[in-house]
Amino acid sequence: MSIALAKLFDLESQESGGSPLFMSPAPSSDPQPISGDKNGGDGGRIPVEEWLPITESRKGNVYTATFHLLCSGIGLQVILLPAAFAALGWVWGTIILTVGFVWKLYTTWLLVHLHEAVPGIRMSRYVRLAIHSFGAKLGKLLGIFPVMYLSGGACTILVITGGKSLQQLLQIMSEDNIAPLTSVQCFLVFSCIAMIMSQFPNLNSLFGVSLIGAFMGVAYCTVIWVLPVTSDAQKTQVSVSYATTDKSFVHIFNAIGLIALVYRGNNLVLEIQGTLPSDSKIPSSKIMWRAVMMSHALVAICMFPLTFVVYWAYGDKIPATGGPVGNYLKLYTQEHSKRAACFIHLTFIFSCLCSYPINLMPACDNIEMVYITKKQKPASIIVRMMLRVFLSLVCFSIAVGFPFLPYLAVLIGAIALLVTFTYPCFMWISIKKPQRKSPMWLFNVLVGCLGASLSVLLLVASAMRLAQKGLHANFFSP
């Protein structure tokens, strides 16, 4: 595997100043081996960029990028934000939520402008940018695991959450309040549908899926906060308290971790930008930044009202401990009509289904890279389909075997937070090379170190919480 990855990113060529293996100088409509002679002989280089699902099509535009970002940005963790407020209170909850939003927007700006920071090279994958910034060994060490975790791990959590939400929906719809399917069967149904939706050939072709997913995400977020506002406010607020009783280090940082998890997703920024065209007049960074601003504005419109209104309506009734999203989804809908509860669950499930192919795409791209590196030819339709079926089966198997993973979200997610809050700052310093101790250099060092410190504190707090309260590890018993 290590040899394949070395070939994959053409590390030797990169370090010696040569051209990357998978950057063909002039993309063609019919990819063929690139050679120095006119007869198309074996020159030892192949246009891998044109064969991989992330960069196979560069015909995207500001709207496709916006909906990709929106679909992946309105994550299922948004529903957990009121739980974080239940632990932090109004003031600190608002401050941390706002700072996190601005922080992620800044690091996204860094990544967008690092995409083409090296003349003639497009960094269309987060791992590749990490290798170019930190060197071959350190770049792989820092980049591959978090990116693969964020891709495969997110899909596994989507299977668990989507499957549990499907079971809750069936329970709500049934007359005897008993779901006709078991948890494993619901996981299987969700995984089969998600597996079919993942068969689109490339990231750009997922535009329709992202459009539906973004619409569904906005729909369930809006309905969740509109329902308490339109209901009898006096009745809703009876015996609601906003006092924070537990002010321990573990409790506070677990809540901060719930907020930080909402802002994961920078592992998809470069990949989405890789679907955009670019030239000297209109570089991809201009298009991508417009898409980032539009998508983040819509995410803020969904996220902030949901957090404030739901916390205002339920207060201390919200358990501030984290855990499965479905538990909170049930809490937010139990005081409303069955029709409203069904609508929220249904739109939430569709949002999870549409997010699945986008989150799976980096893993699909990586596994196809390994295949292409070994076979020196593009993956056929059958091979591509089988690889994605394999990845989906892996996610399903992990979801069934470890259904308690949502309880470990803060612990495991703390490692991946470096991808969003820390690495982009040091990547900017490494590639752009601002003058030492200049304002930009000092600011990025400060922000990067704060991100690393936050990750360590969240790891410690999560480990301490597990030590105090334990974990019901229901292996293969969802």
URWO-V256843 format. One record per backbone hydrogen bond with DSSP energy under -1.0 kcal/mol. CO is the residue of the C=O (numbers start at 1). NH is the residue of the N-H. E is the energy in kcal/mol with one decimal. If there is no record, write none. Layout:
co:CO nh:NH e:E
co:CO nh:NH e:E
This chain:
co:1 nh:5 e:-2.5
co:2 nh:6 e:-2.0
co:3 nh:7 e:-2.3
co:4 nh:8 e:-2.5
co:5 nh:9 e:-2.0
co:6 nh:11 e:-1.7
co:7 nh:10 e:-1.1
co:10 nh:14 e:-2.3
co:11 nh:15 e:-2.7
co:12 nh:16 e:-1.5
co:13 nh:18 e:-2.6
co:14 nh:17 e:-1.2
co:20 nh:23 e:-1.4
co:41 nh:43 e:-1.2
co:45 nh:34 e:-1.9
co:46 nh:48 e:-2.3
co:47 nh:50 e:-1.2
co:48 nh:51 e:-1.7
co:52 nh:56 e:-1.1
co:53 nh:203 e:-2.4
co:61 nh:65 e:-2.4
co:62 nh:66 e:-1.9
co:63 nh:67 e:-2.3
co:64 nh:68 e:-2.1
co:65 nh:69 e:-2.5
co:66 nh:70 e:-2.5
co:67 nh:71 e:-2.6
co:68 nh:72 e:-2.0
co:69 nh:73 e:-1.6
co:70 nh:74 e:-2.3
co:73 nh:75 e:-2.0
co:75 nh:78 e:-1.6
co:76 nh:79 e:-1.3
co:77 nh:80 e:-1.7
co:78 nh:81 e:-1.4
co:80 nh:84 e:-1.4
co:81 nh:85 e:-1.8
co:82 nh:86 e:-1.8
co:84 nh:88 e:-2.1
co:85 nh:89 e:-3.2
co:89 nh:93 e:-1.5
co:90 nh:94 e:-2.2
co:91 nh:95 e:-2.4
co:92 nh:96 e:-2.6
co:93 nh:97 e:-2.3
co:94 nh:98 e:-2.3
co:95 nh:99 e:-2.7
co:96 nh:100 e:-2.4
co:97 nh:101 e:-1.6
co:98 nh:102 e:-2.4
co:99 nh:103 e:-2.7
co:100 nh:104 e:-2.5
co:101 nh:105 e:-2.1
co:102 nh:106 e:-2.2
co:103 nh:107 e:-2.3
co:104 nh:108 e:-2.2
co:105 nh:109 e:-1.9
co:106 nh:110 e:-2.0
co:107 nh:111 e:-2.1
co:108 nh:112 e:-2.6
co:109 nh:113 e:-1.8
co:114 nh:117 e:-1.3
co:115 nh:123 e:-3.4
co:118 nh:121 e:-2.1
co:122 nh:124 e:-1.5
co:125 nh:129 e:-1.9
co:126 nh:130 e:-2.2
co:127 nh:131 e:-2.3
co:128 nh:132 e:-2.4
co:129 nh:133 e:-2.0
co:130 nh:134 e:-2.9
co:131 nh:135 e:-1.7
co:135 nh:139 e:-1.9
co:136 nh:140 e:-1.9
co:137 nh:141 e:-2.2
co:138 nh:142 e:-2.7
co:139 nh:143 e:-2.1
co:140 nh:144 e:-1.8
co:143 nh:147 e:-2.0
co:144 nh:148 e:-2.6
co:145 nh:149 e:-2.8
co:146 nh:150 e:-2.9
co:147 nh:151 e:-1.8
co:148 nh:152 e:-2.7
co:149 nh:153 e:-2.4
co:151 nh:155 e:-1.7
co:152 nh:156 e:-2.1
co:153 nh:157 e:-2.5
co:154 nh:158 e:-2.2
co:155 nh:159 e:-2.0
co:156 nh:160 e:-2.2
co:157 nh:161 e:-3.1
co:158 nh:162 e:-3.0
co:159 nh:163 e:-2.4
co:160 nh:164 e:-2.3
co:161 nh:165 e:-2.5
co:162 nh:166 e:-2.2
co:163 nh:167 e:-2.0
co:164 nh:168 e:-2.2
co:165 nh:169 e:-2.4
co:166 nh:170 e:-2.3
co:167 nh:171 e:-1.9
co:168 nh:172 e:-2.4
co:169 nh:173 e:-2.2
co:170 nh:174 e:-1.5
co:182 nh:186 e:-2.2
co:183 nh:187 e:-2.6
co:184 nh:188 e:-2.3
co:185 nh:189 e:-2.4
co:186 nh:190 e:-2.6
co:187 nh:191 e:-2.7
co:188 nh:192 e:-2.5
co:189 nh:193 e:-2.1
co:190 nh:194 e:-2.6
co:191 nh:195 e:-2.6
co:192 nh:196 e:-2.0
co:193 nh:197 e:-2.2
co:194 nh:198 e:-1.1
co:196 nh:199 e:-1.5
co:203 nh:206 e:-1.4
co:204 nh:207 e:-1.2
co:206 nh:210 e:-2.8
co:207 nh:211 e:-2.5
co:208 nh:212 e:-2.1
co:209 nh:213 e:-2.8
co:210 nh:214 e:-2.9
co:211 nh:215 e:-2.1
co:212 nh:216 e:-2.7
co:213 nh:217 e:-2.5
co:214 nh:218 e:-2.5
co:215 nh:219 e:-2.2
co:216 nh:220 e:-2.6
co:217 nh:221 e:-2.0
co:218 nh:222 e:-2.2
co:219 nh:223 e:-2.5
co:220 nh:224 e:-2.1
co:221 nh:225 e:-1.4
co:222 nh:226 e:-2.2
co:223 nh:227 e:-2.2
co:226 nh:230 e:-2.5
co:227 nh:231 e:-1.4
co:232 nh:236 e:-2.3
co:233 nh:237 e:-2.0
co:237 nh:240 e:-1.5
co:241 nh:316 e:-1.7
co:248 nh:252 e:-2.5
co:249 nh:253 e:-2.4
co:250 nh:254 e:-1.7
co:251 nh:255 e:-1.6
co:252 nh:256 e:-2.1
co:253 nh:257 e:-2.0
co:254 nh:258 e:-1.5
co:255 nh:259 e:-1.6
co:256 nh:260 e:-2.7
co:257 nh:261 e:-2.2
co:260 nh:263 e:-1.1
co:261 nh:264 e:-1.4
co:265 nh:268 e:-1.9
co:268 nh:272 e:-2.5
co:269 nh:273 e:-2.4
co:270 nh:274 e:-1.6
co:272 nh:275 e:-1.5
co:273 nh:276 e:-1.7
co:275 nh:60 e:-2.7
co:282 nh:279 e:-1.0
co:283 nh:286 e:-1.1
co:283 nh:287 e:-1.0
co:284 nh:288 e:-2.9
co:285 nh:289 e:-2.4
co:286 nh:290 e:-1.6
co:287 nh:291 e:-2.0
co:288 nh:292 e:-2.7
co:289 nh:293 e:-2.4
co:290 nh:294 e:-2.3
co:291 nh:295 e:-2.7
co:292 nh:296 e:-2.6
co:293 nh:297 e:-1.8
co:294 nh:298 e:-1.8
co:295 nh:299 e:-2.5
co:296 nh:300 e:-2.4
co:297 nh:301 e:-2.0
co:298 nh:302 e:-1.7
co:299 nh:303 e:-3.1
co:300 nh:304 e:-2.0
co:302 nh:306 e:-1.3
co:303 nh:307 e:-2.2
co:304 nh:308 e:-2.6
co:305 nh:309 e:-2.7
co:306 nh:310 e:-1.9
co:307 nh:311 e:-1.8
co:308 nh:312 e:-2.3
co:309 nh:313 e:-2.4
co:310 nh:314 e:-2.4
co:311 nh:315 e:-2.1
co:314 nh:317 e:-2.4
co:315 nh:318 e:-1.6
co:325 nh:329 e:-2.3
co:326 nh:330 e:-2.3
co:327 nh:331 e:-1.6
co:328 nh:332 e:-2.5
co:330 nh:334 e:-1.3
co:333 nh:336 e:-1.5
co:337 nh:341 e:-2.3
co:338 nh:342 e:-2.6
co:339 nh:343 e:-2.2
co:340 nh:344 e:-2.4
co:341 nh:345 e:-2.4
co:342 nh:346 e:-2.7
co:343 nh:347 e:-2.6
co:344 nh:348 e:-2.2
co:345 nh:349 e:-2.4
co:346 nh:350 e:-2.2
co:347 nh:351 e:-2.1
co:348 nh:352 e:-2.2
co:349 nh:353 e:-2.4
co:350 nh:354 e:-2.3
co:351 nh:355 e:-1.8
co:352 nh:356 e:-1.5
co:355 nh:359 e:-2.4
co:356 nh:360 e:-2.1
co:357 nh:361 e:-1.1
co:360 nh:364 e:-2.3
co:361 nh:365 e:-2.8
co:362 nh:366 e:-2.3
co:363 nh:367 e:-2.4
co:364 nh:368 e:-2.0
co:365 nh:369 e:-1.9
co:366 nh:370 e:-1.8
co:367 nh:371 e:-1.7
co:368 nh:372 e:-3.0
co:369 nh:373 e:-2.6
co:370 nh:374 e:-1.8
co:371 nh:375 e:-2.8
co:372 nh:376 e:-2.7
co:380 nh:384 e:-2.9
co:381 nh:385 e:-2.3
co:382 nh:386 e:-2.6
co:383 nh:387 e:-2.6
co:384 nh:388 e:-1.8
co:385 nh:389 e:-2.2
co:386 nh:390 e:-2.5
co:387 nh:391 e:-2.2
co:388 nh:392 e:-2.3
co:389 nh:393 e:-2.3
co:390 nh:394 e:-2.1
co:391 nh:395 e:-2.2
co:392 nh:396 e:-2.4
co:393 nh:397 e:-2.7
co:394 nh:398 e:-2.4
co:395 nh:399 e:-2.2
co:396 nh:400 e:-2.3
co:397 nh:401 e:-2.6
co:398 nh:402 e:-2.8
co:401 nh:476 e:-1.1
co:402 nh:405 e:-1.6
co:404 nh:407 e:-1.6
co:405 nh:408 e:-1.9
co:406 nh:409 e:-1.2
co:408 nh:412 e:-2.8
co:409 nh:413 e:-2.6
co:410 nh:414 e:-1.5
co:412 nh:415 e:-1.0
co:413 nh:417 e:-1.2
co:415 nh:418 e:-1.1
co:416 nh:419 e:-1.4
co:417 nh:421 e:-2.9
co:418 nh:422 e:-1.6
co:418 nh:423 e:-2.7
co:422 nh:425 e:-1.0
co:422 nh:426 e:-1.3
co:423 nh:427 e:-2.6
co:424 nh:428 e:-2.0
co:425 nh:429 e:-1.6
co:426 nh:430 e:-2.3
co:427 nh:431 e:-2.4
co:428 nh:432 e:-2.3
co:429 nh:433 e:-1.0
co:435 nh:438 e:-2.3
co:438 nh:442 e:-2.9
co:439 nh:443 e:-2.5
co:440 nh:444 e:-2.1
co:441 nh:445 e:-2.1
co:442 nh:446 e:-2.5
co:443 nh:447 e:-2.8
co:444 nh:448 e:-2.6
co:445 nh:449 e:-2.4
co:446 nh:450 e:-2.3
co:447 nh:451 e:-2.2
co:448 nh:452 e:-2.1
co:449 nh:453 e:-2.5
co:450 nh:454 e:-2.5
co:451 nh:455 e:-2.1
co:452 nh:456 e:-2.0
co:453 nh:457 e:-2.6
co:454 nh:458 e:-2.4
co:455 nh:459 e:-2.0
co:456 nh:460 e:-2.4
co:457 nh:461 e:-2.7
co:458 nh:462 e:-2.5
co:459 nh:463 e:-2.3
co:460 nh:464 e:-2.5
co:461 nh:465 e:-2.1
co:462 nh:466 e:-2.2
co:463 nh:467 e:-2.1
co:464 nh:468 e:-2.0
co:465 nh:469 e:-2.9
co:466 nh:470 e:-2.2
co:471 nh:473 e:-1.5
co:472 nh:474 e:-1.6
co:473 nh:475 e:-1.9
co:474 nh:477 e:-1.7
